[in-house]
Amino acid sequence: MVQGLLQVFLVRLPFSFFMSIQPDASLRHIGYAAPLATAFGILINAVYLLYYRKKYLAAKRR
């Protein structure tokens, strides 16, 4: 849930707004916010996975 909120409020909305105020704004350019937010979400999930996998393996060795 946190990842989804971060995608929306940190990437999708600001990027959509920024692209909409450009002089030659089009729906195509504004639409790039969705795949950009998805890529950001994948990055967040990958970092989360690597961090907690490392933490889990360190705890398991003890």
CHARMM-style PDB file with segment names, atoms N, HN, CA, C and O in Angstrom:
ATOM      1  N   MET     1       0.820  -1.182   0.000  1.00  0.00      PROA
ATOM      2  CA  MET     1       0.000   0.000   0.000  1.00  0.00      PROA
ATOM      3  C   MET     1       0.872   1.257   0.000  1.00  0.00      PROA
ATOM      4  O   MET     1       0.573   2.220  -0.706  1.00  0.00      PROA
ATOM      5  N   VAL     2       1.931   1.249   0.777  1.00  0.00      PROA
ATOM      6  HN  VAL     2       2.174   0.466   1.350  1.00  0.00      PROA
ATOM      7  CA  VAL     2       2.823   2.410   0.829  1.00  0.00      PROA
ATOM      8  C   VAL     2       3.458   2.641  -0.538  1.00  0.00      PROA
ATOM      9  O   VAL     2       3.587   3.779  -0.990  1.00  0.00      PROA
ATOM     10  N   GLN     3       3.846   1.569  -1.179  1.00  0.00      PROA
ATOM     11  HN  GLN     3       3.741   0.645  -0.812  1.00  0.00      PROA
ATOM     12  CA  GLN     3       4.459   1.666  -2.502  1.00  0.00      PROA
ATOM     13  C   GLN     3       3.497   2.307  -3.499  1.00  0.00      PROA
ATOM     14  O   GLN     3       3.918   3.145  -4.298  1.00  0.00      PROA
ATOM     15  N   GLY     4       2.238   1.941  -3.473  1.00  0.00      PROA
ATOM     16  HN  GLY     4       1.896   1.261  -2.825  1.00  0.00      PROA
ATOM     17  CA  GLY     4       1.241   2.522  -4.363  1.00  0.00      PROA
ATOM     18  C   GLY     4       1.023   4.003  -4.100  1.00  0.00      PROA
ATOM     19  O   GLY     4       0.897   4.794  -5.035  1.00  0.00      PROA
ATOM     20  N   LEU     5       0.980   4.376  -2.832  1.00  0.00      PROA
ATOM     21  HN  LEU     5       1.082   3.733  -2.073  1.00  0.00      PROA
ATOM     22  CA  LEU     5       0.825   5.798  -2.493  1.00  0.00      PROA
ATOM     23  C   LEU     5       2.041   6.609  -2.921  1.00  0.00      PROA
ATOM     24  O   LEU     5       1.906   7.731  -3.409  1.00  0.00      PROA
ATOM     25  N   LEU     6       3.230   6.038  -2.737  1.00  0.00      PROA
ATOM     26  HN  LEU     6       3.340   5.126  -2.340  1.00  0.00      PROA
ATOM     27  CA  LEU     6       4.434   6.741  -3.176  1.00  0.00      PROA
ATOM     28  C   LEU     6       4.440   6.933  -4.688  1.00  0.00      PROA
ATOM     29  O   LEU     6       4.822   7.993  -5.185  1.00  0.00      PROA
ATOM     30  N   GLN     7       4.017   5.911  -5.410  1.00  0.00      PROA
ATOM     31  HN  GLN     7       3.706   5.051  -5.006  1.00  0.00      PROA
ATOM     32  CA  GLN     7       3.944   6.016  -6.864  1.00  0.00      PROA
ATOM     33  C   GLN     7       3.040   7.171  -7.277  1.00  0.00      PROA
ATOM     34  O   GLN     7       3.398   7.972  -8.141  1.00  0.00      PROA
ATOM     35  N   VAL     8       1.882   7.249  -6.662  1.00  0.00      PROA
ATOM     36  HN  VAL     8       1.591   6.598  -5.961  1.00  0.00      PROA
ATOM     37  CA  VAL     8       0.908   8.262  -7.056  1.00  0.00      PROA
ATOM     38  C   VAL     8       1.360   9.663  -6.667  1.00  0.00      PROA
ATOM     39  O   VAL     8       1.353  10.576  -7.492  1.00  0.00      PROA
ATOM     40  N   PHE     9       1.753   9.829  -5.406  1.00  0.00      PROA
ATOM     41  HN  PHE     9       1.759   9.087  -4.736  1.00  0.00      PROA
ATOM     42  CA  PHE     9       2.013  11.181  -4.915  1.00  0.00      PROA
ATOM     43  C   PHE     9       3.417  11.702  -5.206  1.00  0.00      PROA
ATOM     44  O   PHE     9       3.623  12.915  -5.250  1.00  0.00      PROA
ATOM     45  N   LEU    10       4.377  10.817  -5.405  1.00  0.00      PROA
ATOM     46  HN  LEU    10       4.210   9.832  -5.370  1.00  0.00      PROA
ATOM     47  CA  LEU    10       5.736  11.281  -5.682  1.00  0.00      PROA
ATOM     48  C   LEU    10       6.104  11.281  -7.157  1.00  0.00      PROA
ATOM     49  O   LEU    10       7.011  12.000  -7.573  1.00  0.00      PROA
ATOM     50  N   VAL    11       5.398  10.470  -7.956  1.00  0.00      PROA
ATOM     51  HN  VAL    11       4.660   9.885  -7.618  1.00  0.00      PROA
ATOM     52  CA  VAL    11       5.780  10.366  -9.364  1.00  0.00      PROA
ATOM     53  C   VAL    11       4.635  10.740 -10.302  1.00  0.00      PROA
ATOM     54  O   VAL    11       4.764  11.666 -11.103  1.00  0.00      PROA
ATOM     55  N   ARG    12       3.524  10.026 -10.206  1.00  0.00      PROA
ATOM     56  HN  ARG    12       3.419   9.273  -9.556  1.00  0.00      PROA
ATOM     57  CA  ARG    12       2.471  10.176 -11.214  1.00  0.00      PROA
ATOM     58  C   ARG    12       1.847  11.575 -11.225  1.00  0.00      PROA
ATOM     59  O   ARG    12       1.776  12.205 -12.280  1.00  0.00      PROA
ATOM     60  N   LEU    13       1.404  12.061 -10.090  1.00  0.00      PROA
ATOM     61  HN  LEU    13       1.462  11.550  -9.233  1.00  0.00      PROA
ATOM     62  CA  LEU    13       0.778  13.393 -10.055  1.00  0.00      PROA
ATOM     63  C   LEU    13       1.749  14.523 -10.385  1.00  0.00      PROA
ATOM     64  O   LEU    13       1.423  15.372 -11.213  1.00  0.00      PROA
ATOM     65  N   PRO    14       2.938  14.565  -9.764  1.00  0.00      PROA
ATOM     66  CA  PRO    14       3.853  15.653 -10.129  1.00  0.00      PROA
ATOM     67  C   PRO    14       4.278  15.621 -11.598  1.00  0.00      PROA
ATOM     68  O   PRO    14       4.359  16.665 -12.245  1.00  0.00      PROA
ATOM     69  N   PHE    15       4.548  14.428 -12.121  1.00  0.00      PROA
ATOM     70  HN  PHE    15       4.483  13.580 -11.595  1.00  0.00      PROA
ATOM     71  CA  PHE    15       4.961  14.344 -13.522  1.00  0.00      PROA
ATOM     72  C   PHE    15       3.821  14.743 -14.449  1.00  0.00      PROA
ATOM     73  O   PHE    15       4.048  15.446 -15.434  1.00  0.00      PROA
ATOM     74  N   SER    16       2.606  14.311 -14.156  1.00  0.00      PROA
ATOM     75  HN  SER    16       2.421  13.739 -13.357  1.00  0.00      PROA
ATOM     76  CA  SER    16       1.450  14.700 -14.974  1.00  0.00      PROA
ATOM     77  C   SER    16       1.253  16.207 -14.953  1.00  0.00      PROA
ATOM     78  O   SER    16       1.015  16.826 -15.990  1.00  0.00      PROA
ATOM     79  N   PHE    17       1.354  16.789 -13.770  1.00  0.00      PROA
ATOM     80  HN  PHE    17       1.548  16.286 -12.927  1.00  0.00      PROA
ATOM     81  CA  PHE    17       1.202  18.236 -13.659  1.00  0.00      PROA
ATOM     82  C   PHE    17       2.300  18.955 -14.426  1.00  0.00      PROA
ATOM     83  O   PHE    17       2.023  19.887 -15.181  1.00  0.00      PROA
ATOM     84  N   PHE    18       3.542  18.530 -14.238  1.00  0.00      PROA
ATOM     85  HN  PHE    18       3.768  17.773 -13.625  1.00  0.00      PROA
ATOM     86  CA  PHE    18       4.662  19.166 -14.928  1.00  0.00      PROA
ATOM     87  C   PHE    18       4.498  19.092 -16.441  1.00  0.00      PROA
ATOM     88  O   PHE    18       4.736  20.076 -17.143  1.00  0.00      PROA
ATOM     89  N   MET    19       4.096  17.939 -16.940  1.00  0.00      PROA
ATOM     90  HN  MET    19       3.903  17.141 -16.370  1.00  0.00      PROA
ATOM     91  CA  MET    19       3.920  17.793 -18.394  1.00  0.00      PROA
ATOM     92  C   MET    19       2.723  18.582 -18.899  1.00  0.00      PROA
ATOM     93  O   MET    19       2.720  19.021 -20.049  1.00  0.00      PROA
ATOM     94  N   SER    20       1.710  18.772 -18.071  1.00  0.00      PROA
ATOM     95  HN  SER    20       1.711  18.415 -17.137  1.00  0.00      PROA
ATOM     96  CA  SER    20       0.513  19.498 -18.526  1.00  0.00      PROA
ATOM     97  C   SER    20       0.750  21.000 -18.646  1.00  0.00      PROA
ATOM     98  O   SER    20       0.031  21.671 -19.386  1.00  0.00      PROA
ATOM     99  N   ILE    21       1.737  21.544 -17.939  1.00  0.00      PROA
ATOM    100  HN  ILE    21       2.321  20.999 -17.337  1.00  0.00      PROA
ATOM    101  CA  ILE    21       1.987  22.981 -18.020  1.00  0.00      PROA
ATOM    102  C   ILE    21       3.029  23.326 -19.078  1.00  0.00      PROA
ATOM    103  O   ILE    21       3.369  24.497 -19.248  1.00  0.00      PROA
ATOM    104  N   GLN    22       3.533  22.335 -19.783  1.00  0.00      PROA
ATOM    105  HN  GLN    22       3.256  21.384 -19.644  1.00  0.00      PROA
ATOM    106  CA  GLN    22       4.489  22.593 -20.859  1.00  0.00      PROA
ATOM    107  C   GLN    22       3.765  23.242 -22.045  1.00  0.00      PROA
ATOM    108  O   GLN    22       2.574  23.002 -22.244  1.00  0.00      PROA
ATOM    109  N   PRO    23       4.463  24.054 -22.825  1.00  0.00      PROA
ATOM    110  CA  PRO    23       3.816  24.756 -23.945  1.00  0.00      PROA
ATOM    111  C   PRO    23       3.162  23.827 -24.968  1.00  0.00      PROA
ATOM    112  O   PRO    23       2.068  24.122 -25.449  1.00  0.00      PROA
ATOM    113  N   ASP    24       3.803  22.726 -25.304  1.00  0.00      PROA
ATOM    114  HN  ASP    24       4.691  22.486 -24.912  1.00  0.00      PROA
ATOM    115  CA  ASP    24       3.240  21.804 -26.305  1.00  0.00      PROA
ATOM    116  C   ASP    24       2.695  20.547 -25.634  1.00  0.00      PROA
ATOM    117  O   ASP    24       2.983  19.433 -26.072  1.00  0.00      PROA
ATOM    118  N   ALA    25       1.916  20.724 -24.580  1.00  0.00      PROA
ATOM    119  HN  ALA    25       1.682  21.629 -24.225  1.00  0.00      PROA
ATOM    120  CA  ALA    25       1.396  19.577 -23.823  1.00  0.00      PROA
ATOM    121  C   ALA    25       0.425  18.771 -24.672  1.00  0.00      PROA
ATOM    122  O   ALA    25      -0.391  19.320 -25.413  1.00  0.00      PROA
ATOM    123  N   SER    26       0.534  17.464 -24.542  1.00  0.00      PROA
ATOM    124  HN  SER    26       1.196  17.019 -23.940  1.00  0.00      PROA
ATOM    125  CA  SER    26      -0.405  16.565 -25.220  1.00  0.00      PROA
ATOM    126  C   SER    26      -0.714  15.409 -24.270  1.00  0.00      PROA
ATOM    127  O   SER    26       0.004  15.177 -23.297  1.00  0.00      PROA
ATOM    128  N   LEU    27      -1.770  14.707 -24.564  1.00  0.00      PROA
ATOM    129  HN  LEU    27      -2.353  14.895 -25.355  1.00  0.00      PROA
ATOM    130  CA  LEU    27      -2.129  13.565 -23.722  1.00  0.00      PROA
ATOM    131  C   LEU    27      -1.065  12.480 -23.771  1.00  0.00      PROA
ATOM    132  O   LEU    27      -0.885  11.735 -22.808  1.00  0.00      PROA
ATOM    133  N   ARG    28      -0.369  12.392 -24.883  1.00  0.00      PROA
ATOM    134  HN  ARG    28      -0.516  12.998 -25.666  1.00  0.00      PROA
ATOM    135  CA  ARG    28       0.701  11.404 -24.991  1.00  0.00      PROA
ATOM    136  C   ARG    28       1.807  11.696 -23.980  1.00  0.00      PROA
ATOM    137  O   ARG    28       2.291  10.786 -23.306  1.00  0.00      PROA
ATOM    138  N   HSD    29       2.199  12.941 -23.877  1.00  0.00      PROA
ATOM    139  HN  HSD    29       1.806  13.680 -24.424  1.00  0.00      PROA
ATOM    140  CA  HSD    29       3.256  13.310 -22.926  1.00  0.00      PROA
ATOM    141  C   HSD    29       2.780  13.170 -21.478  1.00  0.00      PROA
ATOM    142  O   HSD    29       3.533  12.712 -20.618  1.00  0.00      PROA
ATOM    143  N   ILE    30       1.561  13.553 -21.215  1.00  0.00      PROA
ATOM    144  HN  ILE    30       0.950  13.925 -21.913  1.00  0.00      PROA
ATOM    145  CA  ILE    30       1.015  13.408 -19.865  1.00  0.00      PROA
ATOM    146  C   ILE    30       0.858  11.928 -19.527  1.00  0.00      PROA
ATOM    147  O   ILE    30       1.020  11.533 -18.372  1.00  0.00      PROA
ATOM    148  N   GLY    31       0.548  11.123 -20.516  1.00  0.00      PROA
ATOM    149  HN  GLY    31       0.416  11.444 -21.454  1.00  0.00      PROA
ATOM    150  CA  GLY    31       0.367   9.685 -20.325  1.00  0.00      PROA
ATOM    151  C   GLY    31       1.634   8.948 -19.960  1.00  0.00      PROA
ATOM    152  O   GLY    31       1.569   7.817 -19.478  1.00  0.00      PROA
ATOM    153  N   TYR    32       2.789   9.560 -20.178  1.00  0.00      PROA
ATOM    154  HN  TYR    32       2.842  10.479 -20.570  1.00  0.00      PROA
ATOM    155  CA  TYR    32       4.051   8.930 -19.790  1.00  0.00      PROA
ATOM    156  C   TYR    32       4.170   8.802 -18.277  1.00  0.00      PROA
ATOM    157  O   TYR    32       5.036   8.074 -17.793  1.00  0.00      PROA
ATOM    158  N   ALA    33       3.334   9.482 -17.531  1.00  0.00      PROA
ATOM    159  HN  ALA    33       2.630  10.074 -17.924  1.00  0.00      PROA
ATOM    160  CA  ALA    33       3.391   9.418 -16.064  1.00  0.00      PROA
ATOM    161  C   ALA    33       3.066   8.008 -15.558  1.00  0.00      PROA
ATOM    162  O   ALA    33       3.651   7.570 -14.567  1.00  0.00      PROA
ATOM    163  N   ALA    34       2.165   7.302 -16.202  1.00  0.00      PROA
ATOM    164  HN  ALA    34       1.690   7.657 -17.006  1.00  0.00      PROA
ATOM    165  CA  ALA    34       1.772   5.962 -15.739  1.00  0.00      PROA
ATOM    166  C   ALA    34       2.923   4.960 -15.838  1.00  0.00      PROA
ATOM    167  O   ALA    34       3.225   4.299 -14.844  1.00  0.00      PROA
ATOM    168  N   PRO    35       3.578   4.818 -16.995  1.00  0.00      PROA
ATOM    169  CA  PRO    35       4.698   3.863 -17.026  1.00  0.00      PROA
ATOM    170  C   PRO    35       5.882   4.303 -16.169  1.00  0.00      PROA
ATOM    171  O   PRO    35       6.603   3.465 -15.626  1.00  0.00      PROA
ATOM    172  N   LEU    36       6.083   5.610 -16.046  1.00  0.00      PROA
ATOM    173  HN  LEU    36       5.498   6.290 -16.486  1.00  0.00      PROA
ATOM    174  CA  LEU    36       7.153   6.101 -15.185  1.00  0.00      PROA
ATOM    175  C   LEU    36       6.871   5.735 -13.727  1.00  0.00      PROA
ATOM    176  O   LEU    36       7.779   5.323 -13.005  1.00  0.00      PROA
ATOM    177  N   ALA    37       5.628   5.883 -13.295  1.00  0.00      PROA
ATOM    178  HN  ALA    37       4.890   6.218 -13.882  1.00  0.00      PROA
ATOM    179  CA  ALA    37       5.257   5.519 -11.930  1.00  0.00      PROA
ATOM    180  C   ALA    37       5.388   4.008 -11.719  1.00  0.00      PROA
ATOM    181  O   ALA    37       5.779   3.566 -10.639  1.00  0.00      PROA
ATOM    182  N   THR    38       5.069   3.227 -12.728  1.00  0.00      PROA
ATOM    183  HN  THR    38       4.752   3.586 -13.606  1.00  0.00      PROA
ATOM    184  CA  THR    38       5.213   1.776 -12.627  1.00  0.00      PROA
ATOM    185  C   THR    38       6.680   1.385 -12.480  1.00  0.00      PROA
ATOM    186  O   THR    38       7.022   0.524 -11.669  1.00  0.00      PROA
ATOM    187  N   ALA    39       7.537   2.020 -13.264  1.00  0.00      PROA
ATOM    188  HN  ALA    39       7.259   2.719 -13.922  1.00  0.00      PROA
ATOM    189  CA  ALA    39       8.978   1.742 -13.152  1.00  0.00      PROA
ATOM    190  C   ALA    39       9.494   2.130 -11.771  1.00  0.00      PROA
ATOM    191  O   ALA    39      10.325   1.423 -11.200  1.00  0.00      PROA
ATOM    192  N   PHE    40       9.013   3.240 -11.235  1.00  0.00      PROA
ATOM    193  HN  PHE    40       8.338   3.813 -11.700  1.00  0.00      PROA
ATOM    194  CA  PHE    40       9.380   3.663  -9.894  1.00  0.00      PROA
ATOM    195  C   PHE    40       8.920   2.629  -8.864  1.00  0.00      PROA
ATOM    196  O   PHE    40       9.653   2.318  -7.925  1.00  0.00      PROA
ATOM    197  N   GLY    41       7.718   2.101  -9.038  1.00  0.00      PROA
ATOM    198  HN  GLY    41       7.122   2.353  -9.801  1.00  0.00      PROA
ATOM    199  CA  GLY    41       7.199   1.074  -8.130  1.00  0.00      PROA
ATOM    200  C   GLY    41       8.026  -0.200  -8.181  1.00  0.00      PROA
ATOM    201  O   GLY    41       8.274  -0.818  -7.145  1.00  0.00      PROA
ATOM    202  N   ILE    42       8.452  -0.600  -9.365  1.00  0.00      PROA
ATOM    203  HN  ILE    42       8.250  -0.099 -10.206  1.00  0.00      PROA
ATOM    204  CA  ILE    42       9.296  -1.785  -9.498  1.00  0.00      PROA
ATOM    205  C   ILE    42      10.621  -1.564  -8.780  1.00  0.00      PROA
ATOM    206  O   ILE    42      11.125  -2.463  -8.107  1.00  0.00      PROA
ATOM    207  N   LEU    43      11.182  -0.372  -8.922  1.00  0.00      PROA
ATOM    208  HN  LEU    43      10.773   0.359  -9.468  1.00  0.00      PROA
ATOM    209  CA  LEU    43      12.431  -0.043  -8.247  1.00  0.00      PROA
ATOM    210  C   LEU    43      12.272  -0.100  -6.725  1.00  0.00      PROA
ATOM    211  O   LEU    43      13.123  -0.655  -6.031  1.00  0.00      PROA
ATOM    212  N   ILE    44      11.191   0.470  -6.213  1.00  0.00      PROA
ATOM    213  HN  ILE    44      10.499   0.921  -6.776  1.00  0.00      PROA
ATOM    214  CA  ILE    44      10.936   0.436  -4.767  1.00  0.00      PROA
ATOM    215  C   ILE    44      10.797  -1.005  -4.278  1.00  0.00      PROA
ATOM    216  O   ILE    44      11.361  -1.368  -3.246  1.00  0.00      PROA
ATOM    217  N   ASN    45      10.056  -1.816  -5.009  1.00  0.00      PROA
ATOM    218  HN  ASN    45       9.599  -1.521  -5.848  1.00  0.00      PROA
ATOM    219  CA  ASN    45       9.873  -3.213  -4.601  1.00  0.00      PROA
ATOM    220  C   ASN    45      11.177  -3.997  -4.651  1.00  0.00      PROA
ATOM    221  O   ASN    45      11.419  -4.841  -3.788  1.00  0.00      PROA
ATOM    222  N   ALA    46      12.022  -3.734  -5.645  1.00  0.00      PROA
ATOM    223  HN  ALA    46      11.825  -3.049  -6.346  1.00  0.00      PROA
ATOM    224  CA  ALA    46      13.305  -4.427  -5.744  1.00  0.00      PROA
ATOM    225  C   ALA    46      14.207  -4.055  -4.577  1.00  0.00      PROA
ATOM    226  O   ALA    46      14.864  -4.923  -4.002  1.00  0.00      PROA
ATOM    227  N   VAL    47      14.246  -2.776  -4.221  1.00  0.00      PROA
ATOM    228  HN  VAL    47      13.712  -2.071  -4.688  1.00  0.00      PROA
ATOM    229  CA  VAL    47      15.051  -2.347  -3.077  1.00  0.00      PROA
ATOM    230  C   VAL    47      14.534  -2.986  -1.795  1.00  0.00      PROA
ATOM    231  O   VAL    47      15.319  -3.447  -0.967  1.00  0.00      PROA
ATOM    232  N   TYR    48      13.231  -3.014  -1.632  1.00  0.00      PROA
ATOM    233  HN  TYR    48      12.593  -2.639  -2.305  1.00  0.00      PROA
ATOM    234  CA  TYR    48      12.616  -3.636  -0.455  1.00  0.00      PROA
ATOM    235  C   TYR    48      12.983  -5.121  -0.379  1.00  0.00      PROA
ATOM    236  O   TYR    48      13.360  -5.621   0.681  1.00  0.00      PROA
ATOM    237  N   LEU    49      12.871  -5.807  -1.490  1.00  0.00      PROA
ATOM    238  HN  LEU    49      12.565  -5.401  -2.351  1.00  0.00      PROA
ATOM    239  CA  LEU    49      13.182  -7.232  -1.530  1.00  0.00      PROA
ATOM    240  C   LEU    49      14.636  -7.485  -1.170  1.00  0.00      PROA
ATOM    241  O   LEU    49      14.924  -8.352  -0.346  1.00  0.00      PROA
ATOM    242  N   LEU    50      15.552  -6.747  -1.769  1.00  0.00      PROA
ATOM    243  HN  LEU    50      15.318  -6.043  -2.439  1.00  0.00      PROA
ATOM    244  CA  LEU    50      16.976  -6.961  -1.501  1.00  0.00      PROA
ATOM    245  C   LEU    50      17.324  -6.643  -0.054  1.00  0.00      PROA
ATOM    246  O   LEU    50      18.094  -7.376   0.568  1.00  0.00      PROA
ATOM    247  N   TYR    51      16.775  -5.569   0.491  1.00  0.00      PROA
ATOM    248  HN  TYR    51      16.151  -4.974  -0.014  1.00  0.00      PROA
ATOM    249  CA  TYR    51      17.063  -5.179   1.866  1.00  0.00      PROA
ATOM    250  C   TYR    51      16.571  -6.233   2.857  1.00  0.00      PROA
ATOM    251  O   TYR    51      17.319  -6.644   3.745  1.00  0.00      PROA
ATOM    252  N   TYR    52      15.343  -6.664   2.714  1.00  0.00      PROA
ATOM    253  HN  TYR    52      14.736  -6.330   1.993  1.00  0.00      PROA
ATOM    254  CA  TYR    52      14.797  -7.617   3.673  1.00  0.00      PROA
ATOM    255  C   TYR    52      15.315  -9.029   3.461  1.00  0.00      PROA
ATOM    256  O   TYR    52      15.360  -9.816   4.407  1.00  0.00      PROA
ATOM    257  N   ARG    53      15.705  -9.364   2.244  1.00  0.00      PROA
ATOM    258  HN  ARG    53      15.669  -8.725   1.475  1.00  0.00      PROA
ATOM    259  CA  ARG    53      16.328 -10.670   2.022  1.00  0.00      PROA
ATOM    260  C   ARG    53      17.683 -10.710   2.742  1.00  0.00      PROA
ATOM    261  O   ARG    53      18.024 -11.702   3.386  1.00  0.00      PROA
ATOM    262  N   LYS    54      18.446  -9.619   2.623  1.00  0.00      PROA
ATOM    263  HN  LYS    54      18.168  -8.813   2.100  1.00  0.00      PROA
ATOM    264  CA  LYS    54      19.733  -9.538   3.304  1.00  0.00      PROA
ATOM    265  C   LYS    54      19.544  -9.569   4.823  1.00  0.00      PROA
ATOM    266  O   LYS    54      20.293 -10.237   5.536  1.00  0.00      PROA
ATOM    267  N   LYS    55      18.553  -8.852   5.300  1.00  0.00      PROA
ATOM    268  HN  LYS    55      17.945  -8.309   4.720  1.00  0.00      PROA
ATOM    269  CA  LYS    55      18.259  -8.821   6.737  1.00  0.00      PROA
ATOM    270  C   LYS    55      17.830 -10.202   7.231  1.00  0.00      PROA
ATOM    271  O   LYS    55      18.253 -10.627   8.306  1.00  0.00      PROA
ATOM    272  N   TYR    56      17.009 -10.899   6.474  1.00  0.00      PROA
ATOM    273  HN  TYR    56      16.665 -10.553   5.601  1.00  0.00      PROA
ATOM    274  CA  TYR    56      16.540 -12.227   6.850  1.00  0.00      PROA
ATOM    275  C   TYR    56      17.694 -13.229   6.890  1.00  0.00      PROA
ATOM    276  O   TYR    56      17.799 -14.027   7.822  1.00  0.00      PROA
ATOM    277  N   LEU    57      18.560 -13.182   5.875  1.00  0.00      PROA
ATOM    278  HN  LEU    57      18.475 -12.534   5.118  1.00  0.00      PROA
ATOM    279  CA  LEU    57      19.684 -14.114   5.836  1.00  0.00      PROA
ATOM    280  C   LEU    57      20.672 -13.850   6.963  1.00  0.00      PROA
ATOM    281  O   LEU    57      21.252 -14.788   7.509  1.00  0.00      PROA
ATOM    282  N   ALA    58      20.869 -12.582   7.318  1.00  0.00      PROA
ATOM    283  HN  ALA    58      20.397 -11.820   6.875  1.00  0.00      PROA
ATOM    284  CA  ALA    58      21.760 -12.257   8.433  1.00  0.00      PROA
ATOM    285  C   ALA    58      21.183 -12.776   9.742  1.00  0.00      PROA
ATOM    286  O   ALA    58      21.931 -13.280  10.580  1.00  0.00      PROA
ATOM    287  N   ALA    59      19.878 -12.669   9.939  1.00  0.00      PROA
ATOM    288  HN  ALA    59      19.270 -12.260   9.258  1.00  0.00      PROA
ATOM    289  CA  ALA    59      19.237 -13.149  11.156  1.00  0.00      PROA
ATOM    290  C   ALA    59      19.249 -14.677  11.204  1.00  0.00      PROA
ATOM    291  O   ALA    59      19.330 -15.265  12.283  1.00  0.00      PROA
ATOM    292  N   LYS    60      19.168 -15.314  10.049  1.00  0.00      PROA
ATOM    293  HN  LYS    60      19.102 -14.837   9.173  1.00  0.00      PROA
ATOM    294  CA  LYS    60      19.140 -16.769   9.999  1.00  0.00      PROA
ATOM    295  C   LYS    60      20.510 -17.356  10.356  1.00  0.00      PROA
ATOM    296  O   LYS    60      20.575 -18.463  10.890  1.00  0.00      PROA
ATOM    297  N   ARG    61      21.594 -16.647  10.074  1.00  0.00      PROA
ATOM    298  HN  ARG    61      21.541 -15.747   9.640  1.00  0.00      PROA
ATOM    299  CA  ARG    61      22.937 -17.151  10.366  1.00  0.00      PROA
ATOM    300  C   ARG    61      23.244 -17.151  11.857  1.00  0.00      PROA
ATOM    301  O   ARG    61      24.124 -17.888  12.303  1.00  0.00      PROA
ATOM    302  N   ARG    62      22.553 -16.358  12.614  1.00  0.00      PROA
ATOM    303  HN  ARG    62      21.838 -15.760  12.251  1.00  0.00      PROA
ATOM    304  CA  ARG    62      22.832 -16.250  14.061  1.00  0.00      PROA
ATOM    305  C   ARG    62      22.440 -17.468  14.794  1.00  0.00      PROA
ATOM    306  OT1 ARG    62      22.608 -17.537  16.011  1.00  0.00      PROA
TER     307      ARG     62
END
